[in-house]
């Protein structure tokens, strides 16, 4: 999470609910900036936000890849 960029699209794993979130900045960015608890564990890279425990931000797959 320390290397995450919430301004860019990504696939994010929600460790608390064991789900993958298709991160779309146009939908989540403003809420994330207002409410994310950025006191995360840098060793584990976790961020608590909106009832989720976000971990493992990766770029979404490229079309045709």
C-alpha beads as a LAMMPS data file, in Angstrom:
LAMMPS data file: protein, C-alpha beads

65 atoms
64 bonds

1 atom types
1 bond types

-500.0 500.0 xlo xhi
-500.0 500.0 ylo yhi
-500.0 500.0 zlo zhi

Masses

1 110.0

Atoms # bond

1 1 1 0.000 0.000 0.000
2 1 1 2.878 2.373 0.556
3 1 1 3.428 2.329 -3.206
4 1 1 -0.247 2.592 -4.061
5 1 1 -1.511 5.536 -6.051
6 1 1 -5.227 6.035 -5.475
7 1 1 -5.264 8.378 -8.489
8 1 1 -4.648 5.409 -10.812
9 1 1 -6.865 2.415 -11.618
10 1 1 -5.864 -0.774 -9.820
11 1 1 -7.015 -4.123 -8.537
12 1 1 -6.989 -4.022 -4.751
13 1 1 -7.378 -6.955 -2.399
14 1 1 -9.684 -6.375 0.570
15 1 1 -8.130 -8.680 3.130
16 1 1 -10.962 -8.260 5.651
17 1 1 -13.742 -9.395 3.266
18 1 1 -11.531 -11.530 0.990
19 1 1 -12.649 -9.644 -2.119
20 1 1 -10.917 -7.934 -5.002
21 1 1 -11.944 -4.335 -5.606
22 1 1 -11.701 -2.851 -9.085
23 1 1 -10.345 0.527 -7.955
24 1 1 -11.745 3.302 -10.123
25 1 1 -10.451 6.701 -8.988
26 1 1 -13.379 8.551 -10.531
27 1 1 -15.699 6.716 -8.103
28 1 1 -13.590 6.261 -4.960
29 1 1 -10.888 8.941 -4.856
30 1 1 -12.719 11.733 -3.038
31 1 1 -14.207 9.410 -0.408
32 1 1 -10.847 7.675 0.084
33 1 1 -9.050 10.975 0.670
34 1 1 -11.681 12.070 3.184
35 1 1 -12.023 8.871 5.177
36 1 1 -9.056 6.556 4.711
37 1 1 -7.209 5.781 7.895
38 1 1 -3.677 6.156 6.601
39 1 1 -2.112 4.875 9.809
40 1 1 -1.156 1.688 8.072
41 1 1 1.427 -0.937 8.907
42 1 1 4.236 -0.301 6.385
43 1 1 5.563 -3.851 6.829
44 1 1 2.216 -5.359 5.845
45 1 1 1.026 -2.456 3.663
46 1 1 -2.544 -2.370 4.958
47 1 1 -4.966 0.566 4.851
48 1 1 -8.357 0.545 6.600
49 1 1 -11.057 2.262 4.511
50 1 1 -14.853 2.050 4.336
51 1 1 -15.146 -1.263 6.179
52 1 1 -12.321 -2.783 4.147
53 1 1 -8.715 -3.659 4.829
54 1 1 -6.995 -2.847 1.547
55 1 1 -3.826 -4.660 0.573
56 1 1 -1.911 -5.527 -2.584
57 1 1 -2.599 -2.811 -5.142
58 1 1 -1.700 -3.984 -8.639
59 1 1 -2.321 -2.366 -12.036
60 1 1 -5.344 -3.750 -13.836
61 1 1 -4.603 -6.060 -16.760
62 1 1 -4.124 -4.372 -20.112
63 1 1 -6.783 -5.130 -22.719
64 1 1 -5.684 -8.073 -24.833
65 1 1 -3.008 -9.134 -22.326

Bonds

1 1 1 2
2 1 2 3
3 1 3 4
4 1 4 5
5 1 5 6
6 1 6 7
7 1 7 8
8 1 8 9
9 1 9 10
10 1 10 11
11 1 11 12
12 1 12 13
13 1 13 14
14 1 14 15
15 1 15 16
16 1 16 17
17 1 17 18
18 1 18 19
19 1 19 20
20 1 20 21
21 1 21 22
22 1 22 23
23 1 23 24
24 1 24 25
25 1 25 26
26 1 26 27
27 1 27 28
28 1 28 29
29 1 29 30
30 1 30 31
31 1 31 32
32 1 32 33
33 1 33 34
34 1 34 35
35 1 35 36
36 1 36 37
37 1 37 38
38 1 38 39
39 1 39 40
40 1 40 41
41 1 41 42
42 1 42 43
43 1 43 44
44 1 44 45
45 1 45 46
46 1 46 47
47 1 47 48
48 1 48 49
49 1 49 50
50 1 50 51
51 1 51 52
52 1 52 53
53 1 53 54
54 1 54 55
55 1 55 56
56 1 56 57
57 1 57 58
58 1 58 59
59 1 59 60
60 1 60 61
61 1 61 62
62 1 62 63
63 1 63 64
64 1 64 65
